[in-house]
Amino acid sequence: MTELNQRHMHSLECLRLETDCRDLAKSVRSPDLRSNLLRMAHNWSDLAVSGPCAPSGKGTPGTEKQATLIKSMRTGNVILIVENHELQRVFMAGLMESAGFEAVQAGNADEALSVLESRSDIALLITNVVMKGSTDGVELAHAVAIRWPSVKIIVVSGKRGLMESDLPRKCLLLAKPYHDDELVFEVRALIDA
């Protein structure tokens, strides 16, 4: 078996183990166990891309091509992130990209609506509730649910008193603070549903 075939087989096995960990995390009730399983899944994902013996620094020949191939195998989904705080928005986009998604960013609801009007490949919207501009995240979620019913929605909020009943049907409310792995888990669960 050639080295490239061995790396490919290794990557496929790591992706299988990643999926197993994520599936198991969906069924456990303990937040600590769930978090550990999601961390393990993330580690398997990293190993799938980096390979079993990747040297530090630059990757081995074919590693970049292999990483691109694996990412394309894992997802073709585009996530629209709406957050008025640039640093948080960029961080969340990086988190989604490291999980294998394509991330598109918008600083407010008006920008998000423009993106949705110009792109038909948005699979999921993540929006903060409190934003600058004419529309908040709850109003944005309702508008998106009506105009683009196939787009899944996660509303992120640190606001007390906001309930899922305030949001459109099939919309997930994620309370701040949350763990990064929890957000990635919820994104995958909604997209896979």
C-alpha positions in Angstrom: 0.0 0.0 0.0 1.4 3.4 -1.0 2.0 6.1 1.6 -0.8 8.2 0.1 -3.2 5.3 0.3 -2.2 4.7 3.9 -2.8 8.4 4.7 -6.2 8.2 3.0 -7.2 5.1 5.0 -6.0 6.7 8.2 -8.1 9.8 7.5 -11.2 7.8 6.7 -10.8 5.9 10.0 -10.3 9.1 12.0 -13.4 10.6 10.4 -15.4 7.5 11.3 -14.2 7.8 14.9 -15.0 11.5 14.9 -18.6 10.6 13.8 -18.9 7.9 16.4 -17.8 10.4 19.2 -20.3 13.0 18.0 -23.1 10.4 17.7 -22.4 9.2 21.3 -22.3 12.8 22.5 -25.8 13.3 21.3 -27.1 10.4 23.5 -25.4 11.2 26.8 -27.0 13.4 29.5 -23.8 14.4 31.4 -22.5 17.8 30.2 -19.0 16.9 31.3 -19.1 13.6 29.4 -20.6 15.2 26.4 -18.0 17.9 26.4 -15.2 15.3 26.6 -16.7 13.3 23.7 -16.9 16.5 21.6 -13.3 17.2 22.4 -12.3 13.7 21.4 -14.3 14.2 18.1 -12.4 17.4 17.4 -9.1 15.6 18.1 -10.1 12.8 15.6 -10.9 15.5 13.1 -7.5 17.1 13.5 -5.8 13.8 13.1 -7.8 13.1 10.0 -6.4 16.3 8.4 -2.8 16.2 9.9 -2.1 12.5 9.5 -0.6 10.2 12.1 3.0 11.5 11.9 2.8 15.0 10.5 5.9 16.9 11.3 5.7 20.3 12.9 5.9 23.3 10.7 5.1 22.7 7.0 3.1 19.6 6.2 4.3 16.6 4.3 3.8 16.6 0.5 0.1 16.1 -0.2 -1.0 17.1 3.3 -2.6 20.4 2.1 -4.4 18.5 -0.7 -5.5 15.8 1.8 -6.9 18.5 4.2 -8.9 20.0 1.3 -10.2 16.6 0.3 -11.2 15.7 3.9 -13.0 19.1 4.4 -14.9 18.6 1.2 -15.9 15.1 2.3 -17.1 16.4 5.7 -19.3 19.3 4.7 -20.5 21.5 1.9 -22.6 23.7 4.3 -22.3 27.4 4.6 -22.9 29.1 7.9 -23.9 32.8 8.1 -22.7 34.4 11.3 -24.4 37.7 12.4 -22.6 39.5 15.2 -22.0 43.2 15.6 -18.8 42.7 17.7 -16.1 42.1 15.0 -13.7 40.1 17.3 -16.5 37.7 18.4 -17.7 37.4 14.8 -14.2 36.6 13.5 -13.6 34.1 16.3 -16.9 32.3 15.6 -16.2 32.2 11.9 -12.8 30.6 12.6 -14.4 28.1 14.9 -16.9 27.1 12.2 -14.2 26.9 9.5 -12.0 24.7 11.8 -15.1 22.4 12.1 -15.2 22.1 8.3 -17.9 24.6 7.4 -17.6 27.7 5.2 -18.4 30.8 7.3 -19.8 34.0 5.9 -19.9 37.0 8.2 -22.4 39.9 8.6 -22.2 42.7 11.2 -25.9 43.3 11.5 -29.3 42.1 10.3 -29.4 44.3 7.2 -26.0 42.9 6.0 -27.3 39.4 6.8 -30.4 39.9 4.7 -28.3 41.2 1.8 -26.1 38.0 2.0 -29.2 35.8 2.1 -30.6 37.6 -1.0 -27.4 37.2 -2.9 -26.5 33.6 -1.9 -28.6 30.4 -2.2 -26.1 28.2 -0.4 -26.6 29.4 3.2 -27.6 26.3 5.3 -27.6 27.8 8.8 -27.8 31.2 10.4 -26.2 32.0 13.8 -27.3 35.4 15.2 -26.8 37.3 18.3 -29.9 38.9 19.8 -28.5 42.4 20.6 -27.2 44.1 17.5 -26.8 47.6 16.1 -29.1 48.6 13.3 -32.8 48.5 12.6 -33.4 44.9 13.4 -32.4 42.7 16.4 -31.6 39.0 16.2 -35.1 37.8 17.2 -36.7 39.9 14.4 -34.0 38.6 12.0 -34.7 35.0 12.9 -38.4 35.5 12.2 -37.7 37.2 8.9 -35.3 34.4 7.8 -37.8 31.7 8.9 -40.5 33.2 6.7 -38.4 34.1 3.6 -35.9 31.3 3.7 -37.6 28.4 5.5 -34.9 25.9 4.6 -32.2 27.9 6.5 -31.7 26.5 10.0 -31.4 29.1 12.8 -29.4 29.4 16.1 -30.1 32.5 18.2 -27.3 33.2 20.7 -28.2 35.3 23.7 -27.0 36.3 27.2 -30.3 38.0 27.7 -32.4 36.7 30.6 -36.1 36.2 30.0 -35.7 35.3 26.3 -37.5 32.0 25.6 -37.6 29.6 22.7 -41.3 30.5 22.4 -40.2 34.0 21.4 -38.4 32.5 18.4 -39.6 30.9 15.2 -40.5 27.2 15.2 -37.5 24.9 14.8 -35.1 27.7 15.9 -32.6 26.9 18.6 -31.8 29.2 21.5 -28.3 28.9 22.8 -27.6 30.8 26.1 -24.4 32.6 26.8 -21.9 31.6 28.0 -21.5 28.4 26.0 -18.6 26.2 25.2 -17.2 26.3 21.7 -17.7 22.5 21.3 -21.4 22.9 22.3 -21.9 25.4 19.5 -20.2 23.1 16.9 -22.3 20.2 18.2 -25.5 22.1 17.9 -24.6 23.3 14.4 -23.8 19.8 13.3 -27.0 18.4 14.9 -29.2 21.0 13.1 -27.6 20.5 9.8 -27.8 16.8 10.1 -31.5 16.9 11.1 
